[in-house]
């Protein structure tokens, strides 16, 4: 699952806000220019004169203002379209990758280490994705090492019980068990070193 973007989250949010602000500014500037233009004043003046002379009906006098109103409504529609486009971009570049990370994290929490985040947004979400993938990989290594320790311990236990059942403590019979014990000790040492890398939560560590 890959999402591509060239910007950091902070820069992306700033760009989205600037896009909406720029569209609103253009609409506001256009409206101000139209309502304060000399052409509007001239058109209204002419209409009032024609209305006074009976050449125009009362409804037709305000036609220039009606056109401005219609234009303003169209501008509002443009702003709404820009907002919808920006929200769609926000969902595609931020919300969807974030939701995917949440799903992967929940899967890891339930013990499913088979999935990966694999998000390439070239921003903070990409860094978070890499951290989650590294965490899942480390957990897989610890699980595999723990499984190997359990298997070795099972073999040692089985060999020891079989040796006691036979009551055969000759060097030839003890040697395989010694090799298994050496392997178990090595695996337990590796597992212990891996566990030591973790900093566990403690109430005493809280300020």
Order of alpha helices (4+ residues) and beta strands (2+ residues): alpha-alpha-alpha-alpha-alpha-alpha-alpha
